[in-house]
Protein backbone atom coordinates (compact mmCIF):
# COMPACT_ATOMS: atom_id res chain seq x y z
CA UNK A 1 0.00 0.00 0.00
CA UNK A 2 1.38 3.38 -0.99
CA UNK A 3 0.70 6.61 0.82
CA UNK A 4 0.18 9.79 -1.06
CA UNK A 5 2.58 12.52 0.06
CA UNK A 6 1.80 15.15 -2.53
CA UNK A 7 -1.43 17.03 -2.94
CA UNK A 8 -2.99 17.56 -6.32
CA UNK A 9 -3.16 21.07 -7.76
CA UNK A 10 -6.84 21.24 -6.81
CA UNK A 11 -6.05 20.34 -3.22
CA UNK A 12 -3.18 22.88 -3.01
CA UNK A 13 -4.30 25.90 -4.99
CA UNK A 14 -8.08 25.80 -5.20
CA UNK A 15 -8.91 26.20 -1.47
CA UNK A 16 -6.91 29.41 -1.12
CA UNK A 17 -8.10 30.79 -4.45
CA UNK A 18 -11.71 29.98 -3.59
CA UNK A 19 -11.49 31.86 -0.31
CA UNK A 20 -9.69 34.78 -1.95
CA UNK A 21 -12.20 35.13 -4.79
CA UNK A 22 -15.16 34.73 -2.43
CA UNK A 23 -13.77 37.44 -0.13
CA UNK A 24 -13.03 39.80 -3.03
CA UNK A 25 -16.69 39.60 -3.98
CA UNK A 26 -17.84 40.18 -0.41
CA UNK A 27 -19.63 36.86 -0.26
CA UNK A 28 -20.11 34.75 2.85
CA UNK A 29 -19.64 31.01 2.60
CA UNK A 30 -23.41 30.66 2.78
CA UNK A 31 -24.00 33.11 -0.05
CA UNK A 32 -21.47 31.36 -2.27
CA UNK A 33 -22.96 28.00 -1.40
CA UNK A 34 -26.39 29.22 -2.43
CA UNK A 35 -25.08 30.59 -5.74
CA UNK A 36 -23.28 27.32 -6.47
CA UNK A 37 -26.08 25.04 -5.29
CA UNK A 38 -23.91 23.55 -2.54
CA UNK A 39 -24.03 23.31 1.23
CA UNK A 40 -22.22 25.98 3.30
CA UNK A 41 -20.36 23.23 5.14
CA UNK A 42 -18.97 22.03 1.83
CA UNK A 43 -17.53 25.47 1.12
CA UNK A 44 -16.01 25.55 4.60
CA UNK A 45 -14.47 22.10 4.20
CA UNK A 46 -12.98 22.98 0.81
CA UNK A 47 -11.52 26.29 2.02
CA UNK A 48 -9.99 24.57 5.07
CA UNK A 49 -8.52 21.77 2.94
CA UNK A 50 -10.60 19.07 4.61
CA UNK A 51 -12.42 18.12 1.41
CA UNK A 52 -11.59 18.02 -2.28
CA UNK A 53 -14.51 19.06 -4.45
CA UNK A 54 -15.93 16.81 -7.11
CA UNK A 55 -15.51 18.03 -10.67
CA UNK A 56 -19.18 19.01 -10.67
CA UNK A 57 -18.77 21.07 -7.48
CA UNK A 58 -15.59 22.67 -8.80
CA UNK A 59 -17.34 23.76 -12.00
CA UNK A 60 -20.37 25.02 -10.04
CA UNK A 61 -18.12 27.15 -7.84
CA UNK A 62 -16.29 28.56 -10.86
CA UNK A 63 -19.60 29.51 -12.47
CA UNK A 64 -20.91 31.02 -9.21
CA UNK A 65 -17.82 33.23 -9.07
CA UNK A 66 -18.01 33.94 -12.82
CA UNK A 67 -14.47 32.63 -13.34
CA UNK A 68 -13.03 30.18 -15.82
CA UNK A 69 -11.74 26.96 -14.22
CA UNK A 70 -8.19 27.60 -15.46
CA UNK A 71 -8.15 30.94 -13.61
CA UNK A 72 -9.11 29.19 -10.38
CA UNK A 73 -6.12 26.85 -10.69
CA UNK A 74 -3.49 29.33 -11.89
CA UNK A 75 -0.50 29.96 -9.65
Secondary structure, 3 states (H helix, E strand, C coil): CCCCCCCCHHHHHHHHHHHHHHHHCCCCHHHHHHHHCCCHHHHHHHHCCCCCCCHHHHHHHHHHCCCCHHHHHCC
